[in-house]
Amino acid sequence: DADVTQTPRNRITKTGKRIMLECSQTKGHDRMYWYRQDPGLGLRLIYYSFDVKDINKGEISDGYSVSRQAQAKFSLSLESAIPNQTALYFCATSDSAPTGRNTEAFFGQGTRLTVV
Amino acid sequence: AQSVTQLGSHVSVSEGALVLLRCNYSSSVPPYLFWYVQYPNQGLQLLLKYTSAATLVKGINGFEAEFKKSETSFHLTKPSAHMSDAAEYFCAVRGGYQKVTFGTGTKLQVIP
């Protein structure tokens, strides 16, 4: 089983609909992230959470909200989806204590969201 | 604060030629640096990482990168490109206990 699991993997939704993307992890990390990938723009940070009670906006948080239900679960919501939110979304986790072995972010397989 | 700049959104090399993908970073604290690779329709896979040990870091698939503090660079190289290396490559930085910040990516094309 994957260490970081995203559901759904693909989703097509209509403009104005509310949609939730879910992420769960079994790595025991306290930090979780949501990124958005668009061609030519790389990965841009939407929201990040350093623990259950610590949630922070990233560089492109407008139009999105998040919920950290537990250490292992971090969901991203689009309250009213619009076409320019069509993108590939990644969830990632990392360890808060950057030791030599655990400094990097670990990624899910991504959710491809299309808003029509 | 921290940031990453990847020079060249697209790089083309001939099969068997040297691969050089450029990455410059800024960080207010000693950084951890990473290169990730993304193959078409797949997620991100860690290629290699710098964690303040050796400045020359070896990764998977024959790639390596050298940390140069004086140049604030962490360029990725491979002596001989293979067709299977065609992918998008992302450089990322983490300053101590901060979040991970990514560059905009470089697409590598390998020409037969």
Boltz contact constraints between the chains, C-beta under 6 A:
constraints:
  - contact:
      token1: [A, 42]
      token2: [B, 102]
      max_distance: 6.0
  - contact:
      token1: [A, 42]
      token2: [B, 103]
      max_distance: 6.0
  - contact:
      token1: [A, 42]
      token2: [B, 104]
      max_distance: 6.0
  - contact:
      token1: [A, 42]
      token2: [B, 105]
      max_distance: 6.0
  - contact:
      token1: [A, 43]
      token2: [B, 102]
      max_distance: 6.0
  - contact:
      token1: [A, 48]
      token2: [B, 99]
      max_distance: 6.0
  - contact:
      token1: [A, 100]
      token2: [B, 51]
      max_distance: 6.0
  - contact:
      token1: [A, 103]
      token2: [B, 32]
      max_distance: 6.0
  - contact:
      token1: [A, 103]
      token2: [B, 51]
      max_distance: 6.0
  - contact:
      token1: [A, 104]
      token2: [B, 34]
      max_distance: 6.0
  - contact:
      token1: [A, 104]
      token2: [B, 46]
      max_distance: 6.0
  - contact:
      token1: [A, 104]
      token2: [B, 49]
      max_distance: 6.0
  - contact:
      token1: [A, 105]
      token2: [B, 100]
      max_distance: 6.0
  - contact:
      token1: [A, 107]
      token2: [B, 43]
      max_distance: 6.0
  - contact:
      token1: [A, 107]
      token2: [B, 44]
      max_distance: 6.0
  - contact:
      token1: [A, 109]
      token2: [B, 43]
      max_distance: 6.0
  - contact:
      token1: [A, 110]
      token2: [B, 43]
      max_distance: 6.0
